[in-house]
Structures are given as structure tokens and as C-alpha cells.
Amino acid sequence: MSDGYPTAAQKEALRLICDHGHLNTERLGDQLVASRRSSTNPGYARSITRMAGTLAWRLEAQGFIAEAEGAWATTATGRALISCSSEPQ
């Protein structure tokens, strides 16, 4: 997090949450792994999945997502940041 501005990885996570509606942290991790090139590193998927929790925590702290019914949903501020027209489901 840089002076309150989201990083590229945070914007990617925000876009995934917006595009898929509600995503819990585990499903966010799965989506992050699926959106990247595969790797021969055996710890690659596990590392990306673990990163999902940190990304979600930071996005929530910045007010771009909020927890709703056990999953993450974008806020109006988050949707405006990435120009996502989807409404939370």
C-alpha cells in the first residue's frame, strides 16, 4: 500500500471481486492463481493464495471492499476506482 493508493495487485483483486460478485478469501486466491501464468515452482499457487488475504485486508482498510455474508464485495468507492459497473449481488 503506497500512501493510500492501491497497487496493481490490489486493483487486480478488486477487479476480480467486482467481476465475480461476492468472493471469500479462498475463492479470491483461486481466482488470482487462475488469472496468472502457471509456474513450475511447487509453492507458487500456495503463495498467491496466501497473498489473497493480505490484499483483501488492505482493500478493506482502504474502504474499497467490505465483508458481506462471509465474503468480500466491492464498495461504491472500489467500483469507481476501477470503473466497474457491477453492483454487489
C-alpha positions as CSV (number, residue, x, y, z in Angstrom):
1,M,0.0,0.0,0.0
2,S,1.5,3.3,-1.0
3,D,0.1,6.4,0.6
4,G,-3.4,5.1,0.3
5,Y,-3.1,4.3,-3.4
6,P,-3.8,0.7,-4.4
7,T,-1.1,-1.3,-6.0
8,A,-1.5,-3.2,-9.3
9,A,-2.1,-6.4,-7.4
10,Q,-4.8,-4.8,-5.2
11,K,-6.5,-3.4,-8.3
12,E,-6.4,-6.9,-9.8
13,A,-8.0,-8.4,-6.7
14,L,-10.6,-5.6,-6.7
15,R,-11.4,-6.3,-10.3
16,L,-11.9,-10.0,-9.6
17,I,-14.2,-9.3,-6.7
18,C,-16.2,-6.9,-8.7
19,D,-16.4,-9.2,-11.7
20,H,-17.4,-12.3,-9.7
21,G,-19.7,-10.6,-7.1
22,H,-19.0,-11.9,-3.6
23,L,-15.8,-13.8,-3.2
24,N,-14.4,-15.2,0.1
25,T,-10.7,-15.1,0.6
26,E,-10.2,-18.7,-0.5
27,R,-12.1,-18.2,-3.8
28,L,-10.2,-14.9,-4.3
29,G,-7.0,-16.8,-4.1
30,D,-8.2,-19.4,-6.5
31,Q,-9.2,-16.6,-9.0
32,L,-5.8,-14.9,-8.6
33,V,-4.0,-18.2,-9.4
34,A,-6.2,-18.8,-12.4
35,S,-5.6,-15.4,-13.8
36,R,-1.8,-15.8,-13.9
37,R,0.6,-17.9,-16.0
38,S,1.3,-21.2,-14.5
39,S,4.7,-21.9,-12.8
40,T,6.8,-24.9,-12.2
41,N,7.6,-23.6,-8.7
42,P,5.8,-26.0,-6.4
43,G,5.0,-23.2,-3.9
44,Y,3.7,-20.8,-6.5
45,A,-0.1,-21.4,-6.1
46,R,0.2,-21.6,-2.3
47,S,2.0,-18.2,-2.2
48,I,-0.6,-16.5,-4.5
49,T,-3.4,-17.9,-2.5
50,R,-1.8,-16.7,0.8
51,M,-1.4,-13.2,-0.8
52,A,-5.2,-13.0,-1.3
53,G,-5.7,-12.5,2.5
54,T,-3.3,-9.6,2.6
55,L,-4.8,-8.0,-0.5
56,A,-8.3,-8.3,0.9
57,W,-7.2,-6.8,4.3
58,R,-5.6,-3.8,2.6
59,L,-8.5,-3.2,0.3
60,E,-10.9,-3.3,3.2
61,A,-8.7,-0.9,5.2
62,Q,-8.8,1.5,2.3
63,G,-12.6,1.2,2.0
64,F,-12.6,-0.4,-1.4
65,I,-14.3,-3.7,-0.3
66,A,-16.4,-4.7,2.7
67,E,-17.3,-8.1,4.1
68,A,-20.9,-9.1,3.3
69,E,-22.3,-12.5,4.3
70,G,-18.9,-14.1,4.8
71,A,-17.4,-12.9,1.5
72,W,-15.9,-9.7,0.1
73,A,-17.9,-7.3,-2.0
74,T,-16.8,-4.1,-3.6
75,T,-17.9,-0.8,-2.2
76,A,-19.1,2.1,-4.4
77,T,-15.6,3.7,-3.9
78,G,-13.9,0.5,-5.0
79,R,-16.1,0.1,-8.1
80,A,-15.5,3.8,-9.0
81,L,-11.7,3.3,-8.7
82,I,-11.6,0.5,-11.3
83,S,-14.6,1.8,-13.3
84,C,-16.6,-1.4,-12.6
85,S,-20.3,-1.0,-13.2
86,S,-21.3,-4.3,-11.5
87,E,-23.5,-3.8,-8.4
88,P,-22.8,-6.1,-5.5
89,Q,-25.0,-9.2,-5.6
